[in-house]
Amino acid sequence: QLQLTMSEKNELTRSLEMVQNQLQEKESEIKREISEYKDRLFQAEKDHQNALTEANQKNEVEIEACHEKISSLEHFIRSQKLEIEHLKSNKEQLNNSLKEANQALGELLKTKVR
C-alpha cells in the first residue's frame, strides 16, 4: 500500500512539475507578447505624434500664408478706397468746371447774339 501511495505521489509530483513547466512557458510567452504589444503601441504613438507635429507645422505655415494674403488684400482695399475717393473728388471738380464753362459759354453766346 505504501509503495502504491509513494508511486502515486511520484506520478502526481511529475504531473505537477509538468503543469508548472507548462505554466512557466505560457507565462514567458504571454510576457513576450505583452512586450511586443507595448513596443508596437509605443511605435504607433510615436508615429502618430510625429504625424501630428508635421500636420501642425504645415497648418501653421498655411495660416501664416493666409494672414499675409489677408493683410495684402486689406492694403489693396484701402488703396482702392482712396483711389475711389480721389476719382470722386476729380469728378466733382470736373463737373464744377464743366458747369462754369457752360455758364461762360452761355454768357458768350448771349453777348455774341446782342
C-alpha beads as a LAMMPS data file, in Angstrom:
LAMMPS data file: protein, C-alpha beads

114 atoms
113 bonds

1 atom types
1 bond types

-500.0 500.0 xlo xhi
-500.0 500.0 ylo yhi
-500.0 500.0 zlo zhi

Masses

1 110.0

Atoms # bond

1 1 1 0.000 0.000 0.000
2 1 1 2.803 2.365 0.946
3 1 1 4.643 1.581 -2.243
4 1 1 1.467 2.249 -4.270
5 1 1 0.906 5.528 -2.461
6 1 1 4.537 6.531 -2.992
7 1 1 4.233 5.651 -6.678
8 1 1 1.057 7.748 -6.993
9 1 1 2.792 10.576 -5.136
10 1 1 5.725 10.414 -7.530
11 1 1 3.374 10.378 -10.509
12 1 1 1.449 13.348 -9.121
13 1 1 4.725 15.174 -8.446
14 1 1 5.836 14.597 -12.051
15 1 1 2.429 15.763 -13.308
16 1 1 2.633 18.844 -11.086
17 1 1 6.124 19.626 -12.371
18 1 1 4.926 19.243 -15.965
19 1 1 1.984 21.554 -15.332
20 1 1 4.280 24.076 -13.587
21 1 1 6.698 23.942 -16.535
22 1 1 3.823 24.466 -18.988
23 1 1 2.560 27.391 -16.910
24 1 1 6.035 28.931 -16.837
25 1 1 6.352 28.540 -20.601
26 1 1 2.905 30.066 -21.117
27 1 1 3.764 32.930 -18.735
28 1 1 7.003 33.590 -20.640
29 1 1 5.122 33.550 -23.934
30 1 1 2.485 35.963 -22.604
31 1 1 5.180 38.282 -21.206
32 1 1 6.949 38.239 -24.578
33 1 1 3.671 39.045 -26.391
34 1 1 2.917 41.858 -23.916
35 1 1 6.393 43.268 -24.524
36 1 1 5.863 43.099 -28.301
37 1 1 2.463 44.827 -27.995
38 1 1 3.977 47.529 -25.787
39 1 1 6.730 48.105 -28.349
40 1 1 4.195 48.286 -31.179
41 1 1 1.996 50.640 -29.162
42 1 1 4.981 52.871 -28.361
43 1 1 5.956 52.986 -32.051
44 1 1 2.364 53.723 -33.111
45 1 1 2.132 56.549 -30.562
46 1 1 5.489 57.910 -31.737
47 1 1 4.387 57.766 -35.395
48 1 1 1.079 59.415 -34.501
49 1 1 2.860 62.202 -32.590
50 1 1 5.250 62.772 -35.500
51 1 1 2.353 62.959 -37.964
52 1 1 0.507 65.344 -35.648
53 1 1 3.566 67.584 -35.292
54 1 1 4.074 67.606 -39.056
55 1 1 0.408 68.442 -39.673
56 1 1 0.540 71.250 -37.092
57 1 1 3.642 72.737 -38.713
58 1 1 2.015 72.555 -42.151
59 1 1 -1.130 74.199 -40.791
60 1 1 0.903 76.978 -39.154
61 1 1 2.616 77.698 -42.479
62 1 1 -0.755 77.764 -44.282
63 1 1 -2.258 80.010 -41.586
64 1 1 0.669 82.418 -41.875
65 1 1 0.271 82.489 -45.668
66 1 1 -3.454 83.223 -45.229
67 1 1 -2.683 86.038 -42.768
68 1 1 -0.257 87.552 -45.256
69 1 1 -2.809 87.281 -48.067
70 1 1 -5.497 88.882 -45.881
71 1 1 -3.117 91.695 -44.970
72 1 1 -2.252 92.225 -48.632
73 1 1 -5.948 92.258 -49.604
74 1 1 -6.770 94.711 -46.819
75 1 1 -3.999 97.007 -48.058
76 1 1 -5.310 96.688 -51.621
77 1 1 -8.862 97.505 -50.472
78 1 1 -7.632 100.583 -48.580
79 1 1 -5.723 101.811 -51.628
80 1 1 -8.772 101.197 -53.855
81 1 1 -10.991 103.149 -51.458
82 1 1 -8.520 106.047 -51.538
83 1 1 -8.457 105.874 -55.333
84 1 1 -12.286 105.913 -55.443
85 1 1 -12.359 108.970 -53.159
86 1 1 -9.775 110.676 -55.351
87 1 1 -11.777 109.886 -58.504
88 1 1 -14.994 111.161 -56.897
89 1 1 -13.233 114.398 -55.965
90 1 1 -11.869 114.765 -59.512
91 1 1 -15.319 114.069 -60.956
92 1 1 -16.849 116.749 -58.746
93 1 1 -14.147 119.243 -59.770
94 1 1 -14.669 118.382 -63.437
95 1 1 -18.441 118.746 -63.080
96 1 1 -17.964 122.160 -61.446
97 1 1 -15.536 123.227 -64.192
98 1 1 -17.988 121.989 -66.827
99 1 1 -20.816 123.992 -65.237
100 1 1 -18.624 127.095 -65.142
101 1 1 -17.551 126.574 -68.766
102 1 1 -21.190 126.080 -69.852
103 1 1 -22.200 129.249 -67.978
104 1 1 -19.337 131.177 -69.576
105 1 1 -20.285 129.779 -72.972
106 1 1 -23.880 130.782 -72.358
107 1 1 -22.772 134.280 -71.445
108 1 1 -20.568 134.487 -74.526
109 1 1 -23.392 133.293 -76.759
110 1 1 -25.746 135.872 -75.234
111 1 1 -23.118 138.574 -75.742
112 1 1 -22.484 137.471 -79.329
113 1 1 -26.213 137.434 -80.123
114 1 1 -26.618 141.070 -78.928

Bonds

1 1 1 2
2 1 2 3
3 1 3 4
4 1 4 5
5 1 5 6
6 1 6 7
7 1 7 8
8 1 8 9
9 1 9 10
10 1 10 11
11 1 11 12
12 1 12 13
13 1 13 14
14 1 14 15
15 1 15 16
16 1 16 17
17 1 17 18
18 1 18 19
19 1 19 20
20 1 20 21
21 1 21 22
22 1 22 23
23 1 23 24
24 1 24 25
25 1 25 26
26 1 26 27
27 1 27 28
28 1 28 29
29 1 29 30
30 1 30 31
31 1 31 32
32 1 32 33
33 1 33 34
34 1 34 35
35 1 35 36
36 1 36 37
37 1 37 38
38 1 38 39
39 1 39 40
40 1 40 41
41 1 41 42
42 1 42 43
43 1 43 44
44 1 44 45
45 1 45 46
46 1 46 47
47 1 47 48
48 1 48 49
49 1 49 50
50 1 50 51
51 1 51 52
52 1 52 53
53 1 53 54
54 1 54 55
55 1 55 56
56 1 56 57
57 1 57 58
58 1 58 59
59 1 59 60
60 1 60 61
61 1 61 62
62 1 62 63
63 1 63 64
64 1 64 65
65 1 65 66
66 1 66 67
67 1 67 68
68 1 68 69
69 1 69 70
70 1 70 71
71 1 71 72
72 1 72 73
73 1 73 74
74 1 74 75
75 1 75 76
76 1 76 77
77 1 77 78
78 1 78 79
79 1 79 80
80 1 80 81
81 1 81 82
82 1 82 83
83 1 83 84
84 1 84 85
85 1 85 86
86 1 86 87
87 1 87 88
88 1 88 89
89 1 89 90
90 1 90 91
91 1 91 92
92 1 92 93
93 1 93 94
94 1 94 95
95 1 95 96
96 1 96 97
97 1 97 98
98 1 98 99
99 1 99 100
100 1 100 101
101 1 101 102
102 1 102 103
103 1 103 104
104 1 104 105
105 1 105 106
106 1 106 107
107 1 107 108
108 1 108 109
109 1 109 110
110 1 110 111
111 1 111 112
112 1 112 113
113 1 113 114
